[in-house]
Amino acid sequence: LDFCPKLVYDLTLPQGMSFVQEIIEHTSKTFGYARVSTLGQSTDHQEAALQQAGCDKIYLEKFTGTKANRPKLNELREQLRPGDTVVVTKLDRLGRSTKDLLQIVTEFEQQGVNFVVLEQNINSRSEER
């Protein structure tokens, strides 16, 4: 690596982390979130659409939307970093009310996270914001 010695010498990484791990950890990702309200319902249709949209990881939840504390949604939110994107098939899959949706989407915006709704053509990444 004689061609870039300054980069190599100035690079400070956490103990035990390789340069490749550091790049992967800080690369933006696309996360899908699918939810159905009852155990008898299937997330298959949503999951297929999220896969087709190119999601790196998809969180599947069988949990009522009337509860604010949804385990898989919470897990997804903990993973988000600036530049990431959250994709859902429809708005009602993410929030239980307009107020809840606004709170979640505002949180995404404050974190620098993009938001896409496939069936309603909503994309916070668009140039027309």
C-alpha positions as CSV (number, residue, x, y, z in Angstrom):
1,L,0.0,0.0,0.0
2,D,2.8,2.4,-0.9
3,F,0.5,4.4,-3.0
4,C,-1.6,5.7,-0.1
5,P,0.5,5.5,3.1
6,K,-1.2,8.5,4.7
7,L,-4.6,6.8,4.5
8,V,-3.2,3.6,6.1
9,Y,-1.4,5.5,8.9
10,D,-4.2,7.9,9.7
11,L,-6.9,5.1,9.8
12,T,-8.1,4.6,13.4
13,L,-10.4,1.6,13.9
14,P,-12.0,0.1,16.9
15,Q,-10.1,-2.7,18.5
16,G,-10.3,-5.9,16.4
17,M,-12.2,-4.3,13.5
18,S,-10.8,-4.6,10.0
19,F,-11.0,-1.9,7.3
20,V,-13.5,-4.0,5.3
21,Q,-15.7,-4.5,8.4
22,E,-15.6,-0.7,9.0
23,I,-16.7,0.0,5.4
24,I,-19.5,-2.6,5.5
25,E,-20.7,-1.3,8.9
26,H,-21.0,2.2,7.6
27,T,-22.5,1.5,4.2
28,S,-26.2,2.5,3.9
29,K,-28.7,-0.3,3.7
30,T,-32.3,-0.7,2.6
31,F,-34.6,-2.3,5.2
32,G,-38.1,-3.6,4.5
33,Y,-40.8,-3.8,7.1
34,A,-43.9,-6.0,6.6
35,R,-46.7,-6.3,9.1
36,V,-50.0,-8.2,9.4
37,S,-52.4,-7.9,12.3
38,T,-53.1,-11.6,13.2
39,L,-51.2,-14.8,13.2
40,G,-53.6,-16.3,10.6
41,Q,-52.6,-13.7,8.0
42,S,-49.6,-14.0,5.7
43,T,-46.8,-11.5,5.0
44,D,-45.9,-13.3,1.8
45,H,-47.2,-10.7,-0.6
46,Q,-45.5,-7.8,1.3
47,E,-42.3,-9.8,1.6
48,A,-42.2,-10.5,-2.2
49,A,-42.7,-6.8,-3.0
50,L,-40.0,-5.8,-0.5
51,Q,-37.6,-8.4,-2.0
52,Q,-38.3,-7.1,-5.5
53,A,-37.6,-3.5,-4.2
54,G,-34.1,-4.7,-3.3
55,C,-34.3,-4.6,0.4
56,D,-31.1,-5.9,2.1
57,K,-33.0,-7.1,5.2
58,I,-36.7,-7.5,5.8
59,Y,-38.4,-7.4,9.2
60,L,-41.6,-9.4,9.3
61,E,-44.1,-8.8,12.0
62,K,-47.4,-10.5,13.0
63,F,-48.6,-8.0,15.5
64,T,-51.5,-5.7,15.8
65,G,-50.9,-2.2,14.5
66,T,-52.9,-0.7,17.5
67,K,-49.9,-1.4,19.7
68,A,-47.1,1.3,19.6
69,N,-44.6,-1.2,21.0
70,R,-44.0,-3.6,18.1
71,P,-40.9,-5.8,18.6
72,K,-39.7,-6.1,15.0
73,L,-40.3,-2.4,14.2
74,N,-38.3,-1.5,17.3
75,E,-35.5,-3.9,16.2
76,L,-35.5,-2.2,12.8
77,R,-35.4,1.3,14.3
78,E,-32.4,0.3,16.4
79,Q,-30.5,-0.7,13.2
80,L,-31.0,2.5,11.3
81,R,-28.1,4.8,10.4
82,P,-28.0,8.0,8.4
83,G,-28.4,7.2,4.7
84,D,-30.4,4.0,5.3
85,T,-33.8,3.5,3.7
86,V,-36.9,2.0,5.2
87,V,-39.4,0.5,2.6
88,V,-43.0,-0.6,3.3
89,T,-45.7,-1.7,0.9
90,K,-48.4,0.6,2.3
91,L,-48.5,3.3,4.9
92,D,-50.9,1.4,7.1
93,R,-48.3,-1.3,7.6
94,L,-46.0,1.1,9.4
95,G,-48.3,3.2,11.7
96,R,-51.4,2.6,13.7
97,S,-52.7,6.2,13.3
98,T,-51.8,9.4,11.4
99,K,-50.2,10.7,14.6
100,D,-48.1,7.5,15.0
101,L,-47.1,7.6,11.3
102,L,-46.0,11.3,11.6
103,Q,-44.0,10.5,14.7
104,I,-42.2,7.6,13.0
105,V,-41.5,9.4,9.7
106,T,-40.3,12.5,11.6
107,E,-37.9,10.3,13.5
108,F,-36.6,8.8,10.2
109,E,-36.1,12.3,8.8
110,Q,-34.3,13.5,11.9
111,Q,-32.0,10.5,11.7
112,G,-31.3,11.1,8.0
113,V,-33.1,7.9,7.0
114,N,-35.0,7.7,3.7
115,F,-38.6,6.4,3.6
116,V,-40.3,4.6,0.7
117,V,-43.9,3.4,0.4
118,L,-44.2,1.2,-2.7
119,E,-48.0,1.1,-3.4
120,Q,-48.5,4.8,-2.7
121,N,-45.5,6.1,-4.6
122,I,-44.0,7.9,-1.6
123,N,-40.2,8.4,-1.7
124,S,-38.4,10.8,0.6
125,R,-35.3,10.3,-1.6
126,S,-37.0,12.0,-4.5
127,E,-35.6,15.2,-5.9
128,E,-39.0,16.9,-5.6
129,R,-39.1,17.2,-1.8
